[in-house]
Amino acid sequence: MIALLNQKLVILFMTSCLVLSGIPAALCMSSAPVVYVAGDGSGDFNCDGKDDHIQINQALKFVAENSAYTTVHLKGPFTYVIDETLLIGSNTILEGDSSAKIKLVSNANWAVWKPMIKERSTGNSGITIRGFTIDGNREGNTNVVSGKGYYNLIHLSSCQNINVYNMYLTNNHGDGLKTDKCTSVKLYNNKIYLLGHDGLYASSCSNVEAYNNIITCRTNSGLRLYNTNKASFHDNVITSEGSGGAGIEIQKYNTPSMDDIEVYNNVIYKTALAGIWIFGSGSYSASTANVHIHHNQIYDTGTKTSNSIIGGILSNGFGGLIENNVIDGTYGAGVVQKTVYSPAPSGSGFVLTVRNNIITNSRSSSAGGSGYAVNNELKGTHSFALQNNCFYGNAGGEYKNVQASSSDIKADPQYADRNRHDYHLKSKAGRWNGNGWVTDSTSSSCIDTGSSSSDYSAEPQDNGGRINIGAFGNTKYASKSGTPIVDNNQAPVINSIPDVTVEAGKSLTFTVSASDADGDSLAYSASGTPSGATFDSKSGFFSWTPAAGQEGTYSVTFEVSDGKLKDSATAAISVVKQENSSPAAEEVYDNRLREASPNTVYQGSSFIDVGGMNSFRYRDVMRFDLSEYETSGEVGNAILSLYWYYPSGTLRPEDTVIEVYRPAASWNPDYVSWSKKDKGVAWNNAGGDWYDKNGVLQGSTPYATITLKASE
């Protein structure tokens, strides 16, 4: 009876746990802040590849209702098939493994404007979507028309602080990311491939930024603004495959201001329509529509030549500054102002300043134009101001309905490699090739010929004091000016180092020195140094006391470098066994050093000068010459006898203290003076170079002091 009761208890417990695991409650969740959705049963919410929106929405709802949680993570590899919109709330991250995919069910039959992901409620803030794939299943939903609002991948309205990044957005009938009346929107580091409308469509938004995206258009544009201000599109690569629209589309209608728009550092190529299309309609002041387009590379755009919306940059209803772009091989025109879609706005004063651009090889088309570099088809209300551009090889010529500028150049810009779309400028002084600086046999006429009012400070030296024309002007990759810089640096010369012999147990010290004609700062190094030896890389001071058992000959190589060039010398250091002492040495050299006579040699005097008098200093250098003795000899004792002379009848005002230091360099007693240590060789420090007891160069701790009392 007891066993049966226990069995029932076990069964009841297991059943209860199964029931609990099926509801979204914190009891069985992963620890905050992440909950997991999986297709293999390992998640907090588990899917089976059908109606997976149920579990994903449960996870999103759980995060929205539990403040300790912030993130829903989709595990991969798995394809989550959804048949309803996913709802994301404030301060929520929807992320996934790169092998995780959300895919629209086939034959969805959703109403127009129903997206795959949208906000949980109006006004949501802090929405992040990152790291996985969203597939709109275009081939499984062929009953709708692309570009009509069906099945946008992400559509957010009246939200703030939106970040969508590291995503793969693909294969639908609508937009990748559509935002209406949102603020602070960022789209970056995404791959966007063959969508049914725009990659990004920001409508009536502010503070929008899209960058580092790789976009291949199929139906409409890569990036688009409508009545949106404070926006920047930069560092994107945009193209079309087969069909599509413009690379970037900027559209204004009526009064909302669009006067803070920047488009820069993009590569836009082979789009079906214009590389950049800017247009407005309705009624508004020209001051409310302004763009700044700079440092873009636009080539081979407008491939759908039967369409009039083609060219490099096409504009109406906007003013602004177009500078430092390369526009090459585009159909219709390089830069054109004309009406192609909706009537141009009423009013006038729409002026585009075009400066420092290179526009080359524009091609004609039946609908787009004859291939002019710059074309104005709206000359009654729109105009160009041209400054310092380069035009070359344009099928229709340089200008149509445009006042020519005397500062424009009409010459081959000398691209590094047009066939490979390398638009750096050839230069004898240096051109960036993607990996380093190379030189050419010719220099482009676009170097140093940009507008004198343009900033050039970001260009590398030698930059000629003026901006280059083209997409790399005023960047760190601008081609260099002038002639190649010749490095006249001379190598340092290391002074000879004699071979030396030292007894085991005795100290060996010497200083390695060098000269440099350029006066460069020098650094020393040594290789092959024996165990226990030290070498100072700054001063060149070598010190070693070999131990018993280290007898033998050591080959030590010393090297000096000025940071670019080097010199070296090798010395043989022989260590011999310690032997008895040899006779004492009596030969001593001393020289006086007088600051008042800095170039006078005082040699072999019977007295020395030390100290200071009348604002001048006096020093003495002294050495013992042991060269006449056997190299195996040992100096067991050295006595220096100094006799102090002071004129009789003269009072000594104070004690005299003589300080003894170790020399840091050898000198020649025949030439040594306050200024020089040898013929034509100066001390590093006038008055002599020394080490103090602590090994500090020119230090102030003497090895010994001799005090002569004033009272004696």
C-alpha positions as CSV (number, residue, x, y, z in Angstrom):
1,M,0.0,0.0,0.0
2,I,2.8,2.4,0.8
3,A,4.6,1.6,-2.5
4,L,1.4,2.2,-4.5
5,L,0.9,5.6,-2.8
6,N,4.5,6.6,-3.6
7,Q,4.0,5.6,-7.2
8,K,0.9,7.8,-7.4
9,L,2.8,10.7,-5.9
10,V,5.5,10.4,-8.5
11,I,3.0,10.4,-11.4
12,L,1.2,13.4,-10.1
13,F,4.4,15.4,-9.7
14,M,5.5,14.7,-13.3
15,T,2.1,15.6,-14.6
16,S,2.2,18.9,-12.7
17,C,5.6,19.8,-14.1
18,L,4.4,19.1,-17.7
19,V,1.5,21.4,-17.2
20,L,3.7,24.2,-15.8
21,S,6.2,24.0,-18.7
22,G,3.5,24.8,-21.2
23,I,2.7,28.3,-19.9
24,P,4.9,31.4,-20.2
25,A,5.7,31.9,-16.5
26,A,8.9,32.9,-14.8
27,L,9.0,29.6,-12.9
28,C,10.7,27.7,-15.7
29,M,12.3,30.5,-17.6
30,S,16.0,31.0,-18.3
31,S,17.6,33.5,-16.0
32,A,17.2,37.1,-16.9
33,P,17.6,39.0,-19.2
34,V,17.3,36.5,-22.1
35,V,14.5,34.1,-23.0
36,Y,15.1,31.5,-25.7
37,V,13.0,30.3,-28.6
38,A,14.1,27.1,-30.3
39,G,13.0,24.5,-32.8
40,D,14.7,21.6,-31.2
41,G,13.0,21.6,-27.8
42,S,15.9,23.4,-26.0
43,G,14.2,26.8,-25.6
44,D,11.9,28.4,-23.1
45,F,9.4,28.6,-25.9
46,N,9.6,25.8,-28.5
47,C,8.4,25.8,-32.1
48,D,7.8,23.1,-34.7
49,G,8.0,25.1,-38.0
50,K,4.3,25.8,-38.1
51,D,2.5,28.8,-36.6
52,D,5.7,29.7,-34.9
53,H,4.4,33.2,-34.3
54,I,2.5,31.9,-31.4
55,Q,5.5,31.0,-29.3
56,I,7.6,33.9,-30.5
57,N,4.8,36.3,-29.5
58,Q,4.5,34.6,-26.2
59,A,8.2,35.2,-25.6
60,L,7.9,38.9,-26.7
61,K,4.9,39.3,-24.4
62,F,6.7,37.8,-21.5
63,V,9.7,40.2,-21.9
64,A,7.3,43.1,-22.2
65,E,5.6,42.2,-19.0
66,N,8.7,41.3,-17.0
67,S,11.1,44.2,-16.5
68,A,14.0,41.9,-15.6
69,Y,14.0,40.5,-19.1
70,T,15.1,42.5,-22.2
71,T,15.8,39.9,-24.9
72,V,14.1,37.2,-27.0
73,H,16.8,35.0,-28.7
74,L,15.9,32.8,-31.6
75,K,18.1,29.7,-31.7
76,G,19.4,28.4,-34.9
77,P,19.7,26.6,-37.2
78,F,15.9,26.7,-37.6
79,T,13.3,28.4,-39.9
80,Y,10.5,29.9,-37.9
81,V,7.4,30.0,-40.1
82,I,4.9,32.7,-39.1
83,D,1.2,33.3,-40.1
84,E,0.7,36.3,-37.9
85,T,2.6,39.6,-37.2
86,L,5.2,39.5,-34.4
87,L,4.6,42.3,-31.9
88,I,7.7,43.9,-30.3
89,G,7.4,46.2,-27.3
90,S,9.5,48.9,-25.6
91,N,13.1,48.2,-24.5
92,T,13.0,44.9,-26.2
93,I,15.7,43.1,-28.2
94,L,14.6,40.5,-30.8
95,E,17.8,38.7,-31.8
96,G,18.9,35.4,-33.2
97,D,21.7,33.2,-34.3
98,S,22.9,33.9,-37.8
99,S,21.4,30.5,-38.8
100,A,18.0,31.5,-37.5
101,K,15.3,32.6,-40.0
102,I,11.8,34.0,-39.7
103,K,9.8,33.2,-42.8
104,L,6.3,34.2,-44.0
105,V,4.0,31.3,-44.5
106,S,3.0,30.5,-48.1
107,N,-0.3,31.8,-49.3
108,A,-0.5,34.2,-46.3
109,N,-3.4,36.2,-47.8
110,W,-2.8,39.1,-45.3
111,A,-4.4,42.5,-45.8
112,V,-2.3,45.3,-47.3
113,W,0.0,47.0,-44.8
114,K,0.1,44.0,-42.5
115,P,3.9,43.4,-41.8
116,M,5.8,40.5,-40.5
117,I,7.1,42.6,-37.4
118,K,5.5,45.7,-35.9
119,E,5.4,47.6,-32.7
120,R,3.3,46.3,-29.8
121,S,1.7,49.7,-29.3
122,T,2.0,53.2,-30.6
123,G,4.8,55.1,-28.9
124,N,7.1,52.1,-28.2
125,S,10.7,53.0,-27.6
126,G,14.0,51.2,-27.5
127,I,13.4,48.5,-30.2
128,T,16.3,46.5,-31.4
129,I,16.2,43.8,-34.0
130,R,19.5,42.0,-34.8
131,G,21.5,39.0,-36.0
132,F,19.1,36.8,-38.0
133,T,17.3,36.4,-41.4
134,I,13.8,37.6,-42.3
135,D,12.5,36.0,-45.5
136,G,9.4,37.3,-47.0
137,N,8.7,34.1,-49.1
138,R,8.0,36.0,-52.3
139,E,7.8,32.8,-54.3
140,G,5.1,31.4,-51.9
141,N,2.9,34.5,-52.1
142,T,2.5,35.3,-55.8
143,N,-1.1,36.5,-55.5
144,V,0.0,40.1,-54.6
145,V,1.9,42.8,-56.4
146,S,5.3,44.1,-55.2
147,G,5.5,47.7,-54.0
148,K,1.9,48.0,-52.9
149,G,2.3,47.7,-49.2
150,Y,2.1,43.9,-48.8
151,Y,4.2,42.0,-46.4
152,N,6.8,44.5,-45.3
153,L,9.4,42.7,-43.2
154,I,9.4,45.4,-40.4
155,H,7.0,48.3,-40.2
156,L,7.1,50.6,-37.1
157,S,5.0,53.6,-36.5
158,S,5.4,56.4,-34.0
159,C,8.3,54.7,-32.3
160,Q,11.6,56.0,-31.0
161,N,15.2,54.7,-30.7
162,I,15.1,52.0,-33.3
163,N,18.1,49.9,-34.1
164,V,18.2,47.2,-36.9
165,Y,21.6,45.7,-37.6
166,N,23.5,42.6,-38.6
167,M,20.4,41.3,-40.4
168,Y,19.8,39.6,-43.7
169,L,16.6,41.0,-45.1
170,T,15.4,39.4,-48.3
171,N,12.8,38.0,-50.7
172,N,9.5,39.9,-50.1
173,H,6.9,42.1,-51.8
174,G,7.5,45.2,-49.7
175,D,10.0,47.2,-47.7
176,G,12.7,45.8,-45.5
177,L,12.3,48.4,-42.8
178,K,9.5,51.0,-43.1
179,T,9.2,53.7,-40.4
180,D,6.4,56.2,-40.1
181,K,6.6,59.2,-37.8
182,C,9.5,57.7,-35.9
183,T,12.6,59.4,-34.4
184,S,16.1,58.1,-33.9
185,V,16.2,55.3,-36.5
186,K,19.4,53.4,-37.3
187,L,19.9,50.8,-39.9
188,Y,23.4,49.4,-40.2
189,N,25.7,46.5,-41.0
190,N,22.9,44.7,-42.8
191,K,22.7,42.7,-46.1
192,I,19.5,43.6,-47.9
193,Y,18.8,41.6,-51.0
194,L,16.1,41.6,-53.6
195,L,13.1,43.1,-51.8
196,G,9.8,44.1,-53.3
197,H,10.1,47.8,-52.5
198,D,12.7,49.9,-50.5
199,G,15.4,48.6,-48.3
200,L,14.6,51.5,-45.9
201,Y,11.6,53.7,-46.3
202,A,11.5,56.5,-43.7
203,S,8.4,58.6,-43.9
204,S,7.8,61.7,-41.8
205,C,10.7,60.8,-39.5
206,S,13.6,62.6,-37.9
207,N,17.1,61.6,-37.0
208,V,17.5,58.7,-39.4
209,E,20.9,57.1,-40.2
210,A,21.7,54.2,-42.5
211,Y,25.3,53.1,-42.9
212,N,27.5,50.1,-43.7
213,N,24.7,48.3,-45.5
214,I,25.1,46.2,-48.7
215,I,21.9,46.5,-50.7
216,T,20.8,44.9,-53.9
217,C,17.6,46.4,-55.2
218,R,14.9,44.5,-57.2
219,T,11.9,46.8,-57.3
220,N,12.5,50.2,-55.9
221,S,15.3,52.1,-54.1
222,G,17.9,51.0,-51.6
223,L,17.4,53.8,-49.2
224,R,14.5,56.3,-49.2
225,L,13.4,59.4,-47.3
226,Y,9.9,61.0,-47.6
227,N,9.3,64.3,-45.7
228,T,12.0,63.2,-43.3
229,N,14.7,65.5,-41.9
230,K,18.0,65.2,-40.0
231,A,19.0,62.2,-41.9
232,S,22.3,60.7,-43.2
233,F,23.1,57.9,-45.5
234,H,26.8,57.0,-45.6
235,D,29.2,54.2,-46.3
236,N,26.7,52.0,-48.0
237,V,27.1,49.9,-51.2
238,I,24.0,49.9,-53.4
239,T,23.3,48.2,-56.7
240,S,20.5,46.6,-58.7
241,E,20.0,43.1,-60.0
242,G,18.0,43.0,-63.2
243,S,15.5,45.7,-62.3
244,G,14.9,48.1,-59.4
245,G,14.9,51.9,-58.9
246,A,17.3,54.5,-57.7
247,G,20.1,53.8,-55.3
248,I,19.0,56.5,-53.0
249,E,15.7,58.3,-53.2
250,I,14.9,61.6,-51.4
251,Q,11.4,62.9,-51.8
252,K,9.6,66.0,-50.4
253,Y,6.0,67.1,-50.6
254,N,4.8,70.5,-49.5
255,T,5.9,72.3,-46.3
256,P,7.8,69.8,-44.1
257,S,11.5,70.8,-44.0
258,M,14.1,68.6,-45.5
259,D,17.1,70.9,-45.1
260,D,19.4,68.7,-43.1
261,I,20.2,65.7,-45.3
262,E,23.6,64.3,-45.9
263,V,24.7,61.6,-48.3
264,Y,28.3,60.6,-48.4
265,N,31.0,57.9,-48.8
266,N,28.6,55.6,-50.6
267,V,29.4,53.4,-53.6
268,I,26.4,53.3,-55.9
269,Y,26.7,51.4,-59.2
270,K,24.6,49.7,-61.9
271,T,21.3,50.8,-60.5
272,A,18.3,50.6,-62.9
273,L,17.5,54.2,-62.3
274,A,19.5,57.2,-61.1
275,G,22.3,56.7,-58.6
276,I,20.7,59.4,-56.4
277,W,17.2,60.8,-57.1
278,I,16.1,63.9,-55.3
279,F,12.8,65.5,-56.0
280,G,10.0,67.6,-54.5
281,S,6.5,68.7,-55.4
282,G,3.8,70.9,-54.0
283,S,4.4,74.4,-52.7
284,Y,7.3,75.3,-50.4
285,S,10.2,77.7,-50.0
286,A,13.5,76.7,-51.5
287,S,15.2,77.2,-48.1
288,T,13.3,74.2,-46.7
289,A,14.9,71.7,-49.2
290,N,18.6,71.3,-49.0
291,V,21.0,68.4,-49.4
292,H,24.8,67.8,-49.0
293,I,26.1,65.1,-51.3
294,H,29.8,64.4,-51.1
295,H,32.6,61.8,-51.4
296,N,30.4,59.2,-53.2
297,Q,31.5,57.0,-56.1
298,I,28.6,56.6,-58.6
299,Y,29.2,54.6,-61.8
300,D,27.2,52.9,-64.5
301,T,23.9,53.9,-63.1
302,G,20.7,54.3,-65.1
303,T,20.9,50.9,-66.8
304,K,17.2,51.0,-67.6
305,T,17.9,53.4,-70.5
306,S,14.2,53.5,-71.7
307,N,13.3,55.3,-68.4
308,S,13.7,59.0,-67.9
309,I,14.6,58.7,-64.2
310,I,18.2,58.0,-64.9
311,G,21.6,59.6,-64.5
312,G,24.2,59.9,-61.8
313,I,22.4,62.5,-59.6
314,L,18.9,63.6,-60.7
315,S,17.3,66.5,-58.8
316,N,14.3,68.9,-58.9
317,G,12.9,71.0,-56.1
318,F,16.1,71.0,-54.0
319,G,19.1,73.1,-53.5
320,G,22.4,72.2,-51.9
321,L,26.0,71.3,-52.3
322,I,27.3,68.4,-54.5
323,E,31.1,68.1,-54.0
324,N,34.0,65.7,-54.2
325,N,32.1,62.9,-56.0
326,V,33.2,60.7,-58.8
327,I,30.4,60.1,-61.4
328,D,31.5,57.9,-64.2
329,G,29.8,56.1,-67.1
330,T,26.3,57.0,-66.0
331,Y,23.4,57.1,-68.5
332,G,21.6,60.3,-69.5
333,A,23.8,62.8,-67.6
334,G,26.2,63.1,-64.7
335,V,24.2,65.6,-62.8
336,V,20.8,66.8,-64.1
337,Q,17.9,69.0,-62.9
338,K,14.7,68.0,-64.5
339,T,11.1,66.9,-63.8
340,V,10.5,63.2,-64.4
341,Y,7.8,61.9,-61.9
342,S,5.7,64.7,-60.4
343,P,5.5,68.4,-61.2
344,A,8.3,70.5,-59.8
345,P,7.4,72.7,-56.9
346,S,6.2,76.2,-57.6
347,G,8.6,79.0,-57.0
348,S,12.3,79.4,-57.8
349,G,15.7,79.8,-56.2
350,F,16.7,76.1,-56.3
351,V,20.5,76.3,-56.7
352,L,22.8,73.3,-56.7
353,T,26.5,74.2,-56.2
354,V,28.6,71.6,-57.9
355,R,32.3,71.7,-57.0
356,N,35.4,69.5,-56.9
357,N,33.6,66.6,-58.7
358,I,35.0,64.4,-61.5
359,I,32.3,63.6,-64.1
360,T,33.4,61.4,-66.9
361,N,32.2,59.2,-69.7
362,S,28.4,60.0,-69.4
363,R,26.4,58.0,-71.9
364,S,23.4,59.0,-73.9
365,S,20.1,57.2,-73.8
366,S,16.8,57.6,-75.6
367,A,14.8,58.7,-72.6
368,G,17.5,60.0,-70.2
369,G,19.4,62.5,-72.3
370,S,22.4,62.9,-74.6
371,G,25.1,62.2,-71.9
372,Y,26.0,65.7,-70.7
373,A,28.2,66.1,-67.6
374,V,25.8,68.8,-66.2
375,N,22.4,69.4,-67.6
376,N,19.6,71.9,-66.5
377,E,16.2,71.2,-68.0
378,L,14.5,73.6,-65.4
379,K,16.5,76.7,-66.2
380,G,13.6,79.0,-65.4
381,T,13.4,78.1,-61.7
382,H,16.6,76.0,-61.1
383,S,20.3,76.7,-61.6
384,F,23.8,75.4,-61.1
385,A,26.9,77.1,-59.7
386,L,30.0,75.3,-60.9
387,Q,33.4,75.4,-59.3
388,N,36.6,73.4,-60.0
389,N,35.1,70.3,-61.5
390,C,36.9,67.9,-63.9
391,F,35.0,66.8,-67.1
392,Y,36.2,64.2,-69.6
393,G,34.8,62.0,-72.2
394,N,31.1,62.8,-71.8
395,A,29.1,61.9,-74.9
396,G,27.0,65.1,-75.0
397,G,29.7,67.4,-73.8
398,E,30.2,69.3,-70.6
399,Y,27.2,71.6,-70.2
400,K,23.6,72.0,-71.3
401,N,21.8,75.1,-70.2
402,V,24.5,75.7,-67.7
403,Q,26.9,78.6,-67.4
404,A,30.5,77.3,-67.9
405,S,33.0,77.9,-65.2
406,S,36.6,79.0,-65.9
407,S,37.8,76.9,-63.0
408,D,36.6,73.7,-64.4
409,I,39.2,71.3,-65.9
410,K,38.6,69.4,-69.1
411,A,41.2,66.6,-69.1
412,D,41.7,62.9,-68.4
413,P,41.6,62.7,-64.6
414,Q,44.1,59.8,-64.7
415,Y,42.1,57.2,-62.6
416,A,44.3,54.5,-61.1
417,D,42.3,51.8,-62.9
418,R,38.9,52.7,-64.4
419,N,38.2,49.2,-65.5
420,R,38.3,48.1,-61.9
421,H,36.6,51.2,-60.7
422,D,39.6,52.4,-58.7
423,Y,39.1,56.1,-58.8
424,H,42.2,57.2,-56.9
425,L,44.3,59.6,-58.8
426,K,47.6,58.7,-60.3
427,S,50.5,60.5,-58.6
428,K,54.3,60.5,-58.9
429,A,54.4,61.4,-55.2
430,G,52.1,58.7,-53.9
431,R,48.7,57.0,-54.5
432,W,46.8,54.7,-52.1
433,N,46.1,51.3,-53.7
434,G,44.1,49.8,-50.9
435,N,47.0,48.3,-49.1
436,G,49.7,51.0,-49.1
437,W,51.2,53.9,-51.0
438,V,52.5,53.4,-54.6
439,T,53.9,55.8,-57.1
440,D,53.0,56.3,-60.8
441,S,54.9,57.6,-63.8
442,T,52.4,60.5,-64.2
443,S,50.3,62.7,-61.9
444,S,46.7,63.6,-62.3
445,S,45.7,67.2,-63.1
446,C,43.0,66.9,-60.5
447,I,45.6,67.0,-57.7
448,D,45.6,70.3,-55.9
449,T,43.1,71.9,-58.2
450,G,40.0,71.9,-56.1
451,S,38.2,75.0,-54.8
452,S,40.6,77.2,-52.8
453,S,37.8,77.6,-50.2
454,S,37.5,73.9,-49.5
455,D,39.2,72.2,-46.5
456,Y,42.2,70.0,-47.3
457,S,43.4,69.4,-43.8
458,A,42.6,65.6,-43.9
459,E,44.9,65.0,-46.8
460,P,48.3,63.4,-46.1
461,Q,51.5,65.3,-46.6
462,D,52.6,66.4,-49.1
463,N,49.1,67.8,-49.8
464,G,50.1,70.9,-51.7
465,G,48.0,73.2,-49.5
466,R,44.9,72.6,-51.6
467,I,42.2,70.0,-51.9
468,N,42.2,67.4,-54.7
469,I,39.2,67.1,-57.0
470,G,37.3,63.8,-56.8
471,A,35.9,61.4,-54.2
472,F,39.2,61.2,-52.1
473,G,39.8,64.9,-51.8
474,N,40.3,66.0,-48.2
475,T,40.5,62.3,-47.0
476,K,43.5,60.4,-45.7
477,Y,43.5,58.5,-49.0
478,A,44.0,61.6,-51.2
479,S,46.8,61.2,-53.7
480,K,49.9,63.1,-52.7
481,S,51.2,66.3,-54.3
482,G,54.6,67.4,-55.7
483,T,57.6,65.1,-56.1
484,P,58.3,62.0,-54.2
485,I,59.7,62.7,-50.7
486,V,63.4,61.6,-50.6
487,D,64.5,60.4,-47.2
488,N,68.0,61.9,-46.7
489,N,68.5,60.2,-43.4
490,Q,72.1,59.1,-42.8
491,A,72.9,56.0,-40.8
492,P,74.5,56.4,-37.4
493,V,78.1,55.3,-37.1
494,I,79.2,53.2,-34.1
495,N,82.6,53.9,-32.7
496,S,85.1,51.0,-32.7
497,I,85.0,48.8,-29.7
498,P,88.3,47.1,-28.7
499,D,88.6,43.5,-27.7
500,V,89.0,43.3,-23.9
501,T,90.2,40.8,-21.3
502,V,88.9,40.5,-17.8
503,E,89.7,38.2,-14.9
504,A,86.9,36.2,-13.4
505,G,85.6,38.0,-10.3
506,K,86.7,41.4,-11.6
507,S,84.4,44.1,-12.9
508,L,84.4,45.1,-16.6
509,T,82.7,48.3,-17.7
510,F,82.8,50.3,-20.9
511,T,80.5,52.6,-22.8
512,V,79.5,52.0,-26.4
513,S,79.1,55.2,-28.3
514,A,78.1,56.4,-31.8
515,S,77.7,59.5,-33.9
516,D,74.8,60.5,-36.1
517,A,75.2,63.2,-38.8
518,D,71.5,64.1,-38.6
519,G,71.6,64.5,-34.8
520,D,68.9,61.8,-34.4
521,S,68.2,60.3,-31.1
522,L,70.0,56.9,-30.8
523,A,69.2,53.7,-29.2
524,Y,71.6,50.9,-28.4
525,S,71.2,47.1,-28.2
526,A,73.4,44.1,-27.7
527,S,73.2,40.5,-28.7
528,G,75.3,37.6,-27.4
529,T,75.8,39.1,-24.0
530,P,77.0,36.6,-21.4
531,S,75.0,35.6,-18.4
532,G,75.1,38.3,-15.7
533,A,76.0,41.2,-18.0
534,T,73.9,44.3,-18.2
535,F,73.6,46.8,-21.0
536,D,71.8,50.2,-21.0
537,S,70.0,50.8,-24.3
538,K,70.0,54.6,-23.7
539,S,73.5,55.3,-22.5
540,G,75.3,52.3,-24.1
541,F,76.9,51.4,-20.8
542,F,78.1,47.8,-20.5
543,S,78.8,46.2,-17.2
544,W,79.8,42.6,-16.2
545,T,81.5,40.9,-13.4
546,P,82.2,37.3,-14.7
547,A,82.1,34.6,-12.1
548,A,84.5,31.7,-11.7
549,G,83.7,29.1,-14.3
550,Q,82.8,31.7,-17.0
551,E,86.3,31.7,-18.4
552,G,86.4,31.8,-22.2
553,T,85.9,34.2,-25.1
554,Y,82.5,35.8,-25.7
555,S,81.6,37.5,-29.0
556,V,79.2,40.4,-28.3
557,T,77.6,42.4,-31.0
558,F,76.5,46.0,-30.2
559,E,74.1,47.8,-32.5
560,V,73.0,51.4,-32.7
561,S,69.8,52.7,-34.4
562,D,68.3,56.0,-35.2
563,G,64.9,54.4,-35.7
564,K,65.4,53.8,-39.4
565,L,69.0,52.9,-40.1
566,K,71.5,50.9,-38.0
567,D,75.2,50.2,-37.5
568,S,76.9,47.6,-35.5
569,A,80.3,46.4,-34.1
570,T,81.4,43.2,-32.5
571,A,83.8,42.9,-29.6
572,A,85.6,39.9,-28.1
573,I,85.5,39.7,-24.4
574,S,88.0,37.2,-22.9
575,V,87.6,36.0,-19.4
576,V,90.7,34.5,-17.7
577,K,91.3,32.9,-14.4
578,Q,92.2,35.3,-11.5
579,E,95.9,35.4,-10.9
580,N,98.3,37.2,-8.5
581,S,98.8,40.9,-8.7
582,S,101.4,42.6,-10.9
583,P,103.6,45.5,-9.9
584,A,101.9,48.8,-9.1
585,A,101.5,51.4,-11.8
586,E,103.0,54.8,-11.4
587,E,102.0,56.5,-14.7
588,V,99.1,58.8,-14.2
589,Y,97.5,61.2,-16.7
590,D,95.5,64.2,-15.6
591,N,94.0,67.1,-17.4
592,R,92.4,70.2,-16.1
593,L,89.1,71.3,-17.5
594,R,88.3,75.1,-17.3
595,E,85.0,76.5,-18.3
596,A,86.5,79.9,-18.8
597,S,88.8,78.4,-21.4
598,P,86.6,75.7,-23.0
599,N,88.9,74.8,-25.9
600,T,92.3,74.9,-24.1
601,V,94.1,71.7,-23.3
602,Y,95.8,71.7,-19.9
603,Q,98.0,68.6,-19.9
604,G,100.5,67.1,-17.5
605,S,100.2,69.8,-14.8
606,S,101.7,69.4,-11.4
607,F,98.5,70.6,-9.9
608,I,94.8,70.3,-10.6
609,D,92.0,72.8,-10.5
610,V,88.6,71.8,-9.0
611,G,85.6,73.8,-7.8
612,G,84.3,77.1,-8.9
613,M,85.5,80.7,-8.8
614,N,84.3,84.0,-10.4
615,S,81.2,82.2,-11.7
616,F,83.4,79.7,-13.7
617,R,83.8,76.0,-12.9
618,Y,87.0,73.9,-12.8
619,R,87.2,70.1,-13.1
620,D,90.0,67.5,-13.5
621,V,90.0,64.2,-15.4
622,M,92.5,61.6,-14.4
623,R,93.5,58.1,-15.5
624,F,96.1,55.4,-14.9
625,D,97.8,53.9,-18.0
626,L,98.3,50.2,-17.5
627,S,99.1,49.4,-21.1
628,E,102.7,48.6,-20.3
629,Y,101.7,45.7,-18.0
630,E,100.8,42.2,-18.9
631,T,97.1,41.8,-19.8
632,S,96.9,38.9,-17.3
633,G,98.2,41.2,-14.5
634,E,96.0,42.3,-11.7
635,V,95.8,45.7,-10.0
636,G,95.4,44.8,-6.4
637,N,95.7,48.3,-5.0
638,A,95.7,51.9,-6.3
639,I,96.6,54.9,-4.2
640,L,95.8,58.4,-5.3
641,S,97.8,61.0,-3.3
642,L,96.7,64.5,-3.5
643,Y,98.6,67.4,-1.8
644,W,96.6,70.5,-1.2
645,Y,98.3,73.9,-1.7
646,Y,96.9,77.1,-0.4
647,P,98.8,80.4,-0.4
648,S,100.1,81.3,3.0
649,G,98.5,84.1,4.8
650,T,95.2,83.6,3.0
651,L,92.2,82.4,5.0
652,R,90.1,79.5,3.8
653,P,86.4,80.7,4.0
654,E,85.0,77.2,4.1
655,D,85.7,73.5,3.8
656,T,86.7,72.2,0.3
657,V,84.9,69.0,-0.8
658,I,86.3,67.1,-3.8
659,E,83.8,64.6,-5.3
660,V,85.0,61.6,-7.4
661,Y,82.9,60.2,-10.2
662,R,83.4,57.4,-12.7
663,P,83.9,58.6,-16.4
664,A,81.2,57.7,-18.9
665,A,83.5,57.9,-21.9
666,S,87.1,57.7,-22.7
667,W,89.1,60.8,-23.6
668,N,92.4,61.7,-25.2
669,P,94.7,63.6,-22.9
670,D,96.3,65.3,-25.8
671,Y,93.1,67.0,-26.9
672,V,90.7,66.9,-23.9
673,S,89.2,70.3,-22.8
674,W,86.1,71.6,-21.2
675,S,84.3,71.3,-24.6
676,K,85.9,68.2,-26.2
677,K,86.9,64.7,-25.2
678,D,89.1,64.2,-28.3
679,K,90.1,66.0,-31.4
680,G,86.9,67.1,-33.0
681,V,84.7,65.1,-30.7
682,A,82.6,66.9,-28.2
683,W,81.5,65.7,-24.8
684,N,77.8,65.0,-24.7
685,N,77.8,67.3,-21.6
686,A,80.3,70.2,-21.6
687,G,82.7,69.7,-18.7
688,G,82.7,65.9,-19.0
689,D,80.5,62.9,-19.0
690,W,80.3,60.8,-15.9
691,Y,78.3,58.2,-14.0
692,D,77.6,58.5,-10.3
693,K,77.6,55.8,-7.8
694,N,74.0,54.8,-8.7
695,G,74.9,54.5,-12.4
696,V,73.0,57.7,-13.2
697,L,74.5,59.7,-16.1
698,Q,75.5,63.1,-14.9
699,G,74.2,62.0,-11.5
700,S,75.1,63.7,-8.2
701,T,76.0,60.8,-5.9
702,P,79.8,60.5,-5.9
703,Y,81.8,57.4,-5.5
704,A,83.9,59.1,-2.9
705,T,84.4,62.6,-1.4
706,I,87.6,64.2,-0.1
707,T,87.0,67.0,2.4
708,L,89.7,69.6,3.2
709,K,88.8,71.4,6.3
710,A,89.1,75.2,6.3
711,S,90.5,75.1,9.8
712,E,93.5,72.9,8.8
